[in-house]
Amino acid sequence: MGSATDTTPPVTIAAAAGLRLQLARQLFGTMPEMADDITARPAEGEHVFDFARRLRLGETPEEAISLMAFALQPRPAVWWGHECLKAAPELLTEQDREMLALCEAWVAEPSEANRYNALNAGLHAAVRGPGAWLALAVGWASGSMAPEGLPPALVPLFAIGRALNAGVLTALARVPQDMRRRMLDHYVGMAEVLAKTA
């Protein structure tokens, strides 16, 4: 990181292996669908982490969560979603916990069998809560997005980010209003740590 003054935040210069791309504008270039979820736009040469910090301080801080959902590589992204949901275990339903177990299995062993277990569970979930969205993120991490046994349907690059975004924001919406901002900052901070340590 560069040095900071009282008015200028530090600028990220080190690469983070857990990110799909280091520069936010390049990320938007590969997944223009992100613009449906993030109205702000990155500056030329702005690192993902620096853009996330700017979003967190902007009018719609939830867009920092959206950015990280798209920016992380699939395995750290799913683990990030898992940890976001586990940050408030008292707000999880039994279905959420079942879905989290499937996500844990895929992160530990990202096999096609584990991916399909999560995908099928997410597709057939009684309620499309945060756990179900996270299971869909696993299912859309690679391979086909069609249920097992059906002709393959290529997963769009943005699909995992869209599912993670829905899952983490749905979890955040369950957090009491007076704690929501602190939890949002915690989620974004965890994403940065996971990206750096992946």
Salt bridges, closest charged atoms under 4 A:
ASP36 OD2 - ARG162 NH2 3.74
ASP37 OD2 - ARG162 NE 2.79
GLU44 OE1 - ARG25 NH1 2.63
GLU46 OE1 - ARG54 NH2 2.76
ASP50 OD1 - ARG53 NH1 2.65
GLU83 OE2 - HIS82 ND1 2.78
GLU94 OE1 - ARG97 NE 3.55
ASP96 OD2 - ARG174 NH1 2.59
GLU104 OE2 - HIS82 NE2 2.81
GLU112 OE2 - ARG115 NE 2.83
ASP185 OD1 - ARG56 NE 3.01
ASP185 OD1 - ARG181 NE 3.36
GLU192 OE2 - ARG53 NH2 2.82
GLU192 OE2 - LYS196 NZ 2.87
